[in-house]
Amino acid sequence: DSARNGFSFKGIKDYLECYRSGKLTPTQVAKNIIAMLEDCDKSTPPLRAIVQWDQEQIMLMAEASTTRYRNKCTLSCLDGIPVCLKEEFKVVPYHHRVGTVYLGTRPETEDATVAKKLREAGAIIIGVSNMHELGTGTTGCNPNRYHKIPRNPYNPNHFTGGSSSGSAAAVAAGLCPVAIGTDGGGSVRIPASFCGVVGLKGTFGRISCHGSLPLSYSTVSVGPICTSVADAAIVYSILAEPDLLYPYGLKQPKATLSDMCAPDLKGLKLGVDWTFFKACDAEVLSACEKAVKHLQSLGASVVEVSLPEMEEARVAHVICILSEMRDFLQPDFNKHFHEMNLETRASLALACQFTALDYIKANRQRTRSMRFLQEIFSTVNCILTPAVPCTAPRIYESDLLTGSSDMTSTVRCMRFMQLGNFTGIPGLVVPIGYSTAGLPISLQVMAKWWDEAVLLRIGLKLEQFRDQTKKPSIYYDILA
């Protein structure tokens, strides 16, 4: 619990306090959310964070939660908490469109594992959130008729980041304190960073991907986007466990939150490759360097490390993710080419140029990169980098009509993200400040496989560095 002056996002704790004190019920909260969702759709420009929602479904879940609070038999600390899931997940009764106009022609009849777990925990699923078409980009720009372009709550003239674009926008705009995204090239961490909220990418296989479209089976992890590190820890602890329907995570060690609330960071070694770290905009670098000093002041020591072959790893990650997406989407590319956004067509066409030999070499590089990381993590507890080298890019008029395709910007936004996706290590992004234009800046912490607990411990201390939280220009106070 970090008491703050001025604005602070409403998190899980705030909702629970309202419910337990009787100040509000989940039913009243649900009515507020429905009113806000209607307002979002009418605003200029529309927020476009939640792209499918159903008043009746929201009220059913809320009323069941209200009854449980009345009878003092709640299911978990997510009972009555509003959440949304990226459209990449199957959520009953919504259309599983995955950002397209051609998928999900019928409503879903079966939940993805994460949706099922959230329901079992008593959460109120307020709908499914917008996303970059088929997860193929880092802006969140999706001009098709079902989705449109989600707006950054800190500045609606800027992108949210992608591909879990609506998830981050919904949390930053106060529509829900928890959202779920997927991350194959930074798709949880980039939008969380651009929208000034917390994003956790679990270790590959840690949280089940069953029921999401298997776009890239070797790079994608699932994770929460939340208003705080504590909330991310709560959601992680509920979702992180083996799932018989998802073989990649069956052999995982038990998820723990050990030492998460330790009073300081004494004994922790933070690895920094300064050459890699400094490849970002001046404002981002300045904020991130100060945040590292803050962690040092809490007893952690900074150890210089060298991250070898980062350029090779970057190229290899692109080959892996695009080859796997192209393989899975081959029938779509042939059959629905003209229904795809121009940017998606370009990305999949580029993926056609990779050969089996490229893919094999890329996976050899993965083995090398994982071995390098094993050695590095034998000497440090985590690796620190800026989250994204820049702040959220501006939206131009042409983007609204034809979309946006800027490979240089895409590659740049993924710079600090790819290592986590390529090797499967977990990563956490925490907002640490703002640019002079008022756009959020975040720091990233990465740890060895299955060691999310150390990320959350460092993340809690990192939150204390930000002297104030600026209120987004689009913000709905559901509990007011």
N, C-alpha and C positions, 0 to 999 in steps of 0.2 A: 504494500500500500504506500504509494508516494503522494503525499498531500501536496497540492500545488496552489499557487496563487493564480488568479485569472482563469482562463478557459482550460478545461480538461475534457477529453472525450468521455462519454458514458460507456462504461465497460460492464462486464458480467456482474461484478460486485454491486454496482449501482442498481442494476435490475433486481438482484437478489434482495438487497436492502428494502426496495419498494415492495416486493412481494411478501417478504417475511414480516414487515411492519404493518402490512395491510393498506399502505398508502395508495398502491395501485394493484390491480390484478392483471394476469396475463391477457385476459379478455379485453380490458381497457387499453392495454398496450397494443394489442392487435388492431383495435379500432383506430388508434392513432396512426399505426403503420399504414393501414389501408388508405387513410386520408392523405398521408404523405406520399404514398405511391401514386395516387391520383394526381397530386400536385406536381410530382416529378415529371409526369407525362405531359402536363399542360405548360410547364415552365418554358421560358425562352432563354437560351436553347434548352430542349429537354435533356435531363441528366442521363437517361438511357443506361442506368446501372443495372436495374432489374428488367429483363425483357419478357419474362412470362411470370404471371402471378395470378392467384385465384382466391377471391375473397372468401368463398365458402370453405376452402381447404385451410386457409390461415385461421379462420374463426373456429373450426373444428378442433384444431390442435391447441389453440389458446384456451378454449373452454375446458378441454380435458385437463390441461395444466392447472387452470384455476381451481377445478374440483380437487386435484391432488394437493394443492396448497391448503385448501380449506380443510381437507381431511388429514393434513400433516403426513402425507405419504409420497413425497416427491421422489423422482427417479434418479436424479443426479444434480450437480450444480449447473447443468445446462437446462434444467427444467424451466420452461417458459422463456428461455433466451431466444430472441430472433436470430436466425441464421439464413444465409443463402448459399447456394452451390453453383459453381460455374456450369454453363450449359453443356460442358463436355461430359458431365455425369448424368446417368439416367435417374430421374426423379419423378415418381408417380404424382400427378397425372399429366405432367408436362411433355412437350415435344422435345425429343433428344436431337436438336438441330446442329449442335456443335458449331454454331456461328454461321451455318450455311442456310440457303433457301431450299435445298433439295433433300436434306436428311430429315428424319423424324416426322414423316408424314402422318403418323398416328400417335396418339398420346401413349406414354409409357405405362406398362402394367407391372413393372418390376423395378425396385430401387437398386441403385449401386450400393456397394457395401457401406460406404461412408454415409450415404443418405439414410440407410437402414439404422446404422449405429446412432446417428443424430436423433432419429425418431425414438429409438429405444431409450435415449437419454432424456427424452421429454422436450427437446428443442422445438421451437416453432419455425418451420421452414417457410420463409416469406416468399419464395419463388426461386427461379434460376436466373443467373446473372449473365450479362453480356460477355462476349469474348471475341478475340481476333479470329477471323474465319479459319477453322481447322487448326488453330494455334500456330499459324505460320509467320507471325510477326511480333515485334516488340512495342508497337505504338498503341494497339487496341483499335486502330482505324478499321471500321467494318461498315462500308456505306450501303450494304444491301437492305432490302425493304423490311426485313424482320428485325434488324439490329440497330442500324444507324451508329453514330459515333458517340461513345460515352464521354462525358466531360469530366475534367479534373476538378474536384470540389475546391481546390485551392485557387484555381484560375480556369474558368470554363473555356477559355480560348486556347488551352493547352491539353495535350493528350494525357490519358491516364497511365499509359504504358500497357504492355500486353505480355502474354495473351490472356491472363486472368483479369481483364480490364474492369469489367463490371463488378467483380468481387471487391477489388480495392476501392473503387468509387463508392460502392454501397457502404463500406465500413467508414471511409473518411467522411461521407456525407451524413453519418449518424443513423442510416436506415436500419442497420443491425451491427452489433459489436463483433460478430464473427462471420467470416465467409470462408469457403473452401475453394482452393484453386489447384491447378496442376502446373508442374514446372519442369520443362524439358530443355530450356535454354534461358532460364531466368523468369519464367512466366508467372511465378508467384512473387519473386523478389523484386523484379523491375517495377511492376505496378504498385506494390506496397511502398517502394522507395519514392516513386514519383508522386504518390498520393499522401505521403507523410504518415504511414501507419506501419505496423510490425508485420513482417512476413517470414514464415518458417518453411524451408524446404527440408523435409525429412530425409534421412538416409534412403537410398534406393531400396525399395521393398518394405520400408518400415510401416507405411500406411497403405492399405490395400487400394489398388487401382481398378479392382473388379467393378465392372459397370460403367467405366469410362471408355471412350473410344480409344483403342490401342494404337495411337498414332505413331509413337516411337517407343518400342518395348524396352530399349536398353538405357534410355536417358531420362525418362519421365518419373518424377516423384510427386506425391501429393502433400499438401500442407495447408495450414490455416493462415488467414490474414485477419489480424485482430487490432484492437485499439491499444493493446499493451502486451508486454512480454508475459506477464502473469496469466493473461487470458489465453495467449498462445500455448502456454504450458498446460493449462486446464484442458484445452481442446486436444492437444497432442496426447495427453495422458488417457483420454477417452478413445481416441482413434487408433493409437499405435499398438497394434498387436497382430499376430499371424492370422491369416484368413485362408481357409482351405481352398477357396475359389481363386486364390492369387498365389501361385507357387513361389514367386521370387522372394517373398518375405517369410516363408515357413520356418527357416532355421535361425531367425533373429533372436538375439538375447532379449531378456525382459526389459521393457522401457522403464526407466527410473527418473526421478527428479532429485537425485542425491546431491546434497550440498548446494542446491539451487539458492537457498536463502541464507547462505553463509554471510556473515557481516562484512567481509572484505574479500579481496582477491589474492591474499597472500599465498605464495607457493605456486601460483599459476604463471606459466611462461607463454607469452603471446608472440607468435612468429610474424615478422613483417619482412617482405621482400620490397625494399624501398624503391627500387627502380620500377618495379611493376606497380606499386602503390601510387607512385607519383604521376602515372599516365592518365591524368584527369584534369578537368577545368580548375583554374586557380581557386575559385570560391569553394569548390568541393574539397580540394586538397587542404585548404586552410582549416575548414571545419573538422575534417577527418583527423588531421594531425593533432588538433587540440583534444579531440575525443580520446585518442590513443594516450596522450599525456594524462588525461583524467583517469584512465584505467590504471596507469602506472602509479598515480597518487593513492590508489586504493590497495597498493601492495603487490600488484602484478609486475613481472619484469618483461621488458621487450627484448626479444632475441632476433637479431638479423638472420634471415634465412634466404636461401636462393631457390626460387621455383624454376627448375630447369625445363627447357623445351616447351615454353608456353605458346610460342607461335605454332609449333607442330601440333600441340594439343588443341589449340583453337581451330585449326583447319580440320583436324581429325574429328572433332566434335561435330562440325558442320557436315562433314561427309556422313558420319553415323546417323545423325538425326534426320537429315534430308533423305538419305537412302532408305531408311526405315519408313519414313512417312510416304515416300514415293512408292515403295513396295506395297504398303497397305492401301494407298489411295489410287493405285493403278486403274481399277475399274471405274472409280469416280472421275478420274482424269479423262478417261476415254468417253464416258457416257454423259458427264455433267460439265464438261469443259466450259461451255458457254454460260453456265449458271454460276460459275465461280467468279470471285473478285479478280480483277486484273493482277493484283499483287500475288494472289495465291497461284494463279496460272504461271506467273513468272518464276516463283520459287520452285514449283514442281517441275517446270521445264528445265530449270537449272539442275535440279536433282537427276534428271535423265542423263546428264553428261558424266555422272560418276559411274565407274566400272566396278565389277566384283573385286578386281585387284586393289582399287582405291579403298574399298570397304575393308578388305583383309588387312591392308597396311594401317588403316585408321585404328583397327582393333588391336594391332600389335602396339601401336602408340599408346593405346589405353592401358595395356599391361605395363608398359614402361612408366607411364605417368602415375599409376597406382603404386608401383614399387617406390618411386621417388617420394610419394606422399607417406608411405609407410616409414621410410627413413626419417622424414621431417617430423612426423608425429611421435617418433621415439625421443625427440629432443624438446618439442613444444606441445602445449595443450591445444592450441588453436592457431589459425592463420587469420590475420586481419587485412581487409582491403576496403577501399570505398565500395559502396554498393553499386552505383552507376557513375560513370565518369562525368555526367552532365545532369542538369535538371530536366524536367519534362519538356519535350519539344512543342513548339507552337502548332496549332491547327490552322491550315490555310483553306480558303474558300474551295479550291479545287479538290481538296481531300474529301469534302462532303459529297462530292459528285462521283469522283472516279477512284477514290481511295488514295493511299500514299505508298510509294515504293522508293525507299532510299536505303540501298544496301550498306552504304558507308555508315549511316546513322544506326542501322540495325546491328551491324558488327560491333560498333562502338558501345552501344547499350549493353551488349552481351559480354563485354570484355572481362569483367570480374565474376561473371556468372558461370561461364562454360566449364571451368574446372570441376565445380560441384556436380554438374550434370554428367560430365564425361566420365568421372571416376566414382560417382555415387555417394560422395561425402555430404553430410548435412550442412546447411547454411542458414543463417538468421540475419535479417536486415532490420536495423533499428533507426528511427529518425533521430538525428542529432542537431538539426538546425535548419536554417532557411537561407536562400540566396538573397541578394539585395532586392530582387524582384518578388520576394515572398514565396518562392517555390521550395518545397522540401528537399533536404539533403540527408542521406543515410549512410551508416557504416555497416559493413558486412563482417560477420564472424563465421568462420568455417572450422569444423572439428573433424576428428577421425570418425570412421564408420561407427554408427550406433551411439555416439557420444553426444546426443542432443542436450543432455543435462548440463554439460559445461557451457554450451551456447546460451542456454537460458539463464545460467548463473551470471555470465558476463553481460548478457543482454539487460538484466535487471539493473545492473550497475551503470550500464551505458545510458539507460533512460534518465538517470539522475544528472547526466551531463547537460542536457537541454534545459536552459534556465527558464524557458517558457514554451508553452505549446500555443501556436497561433491558431485562431479559429478559422476553419475553411470558409471561403466566401459562400459556398452552398453547404448549409448544415441544418439538419432537422433534429430537434431535441425531442425524442420520442417520449421521454419521461416527464416533460414539462407539464 
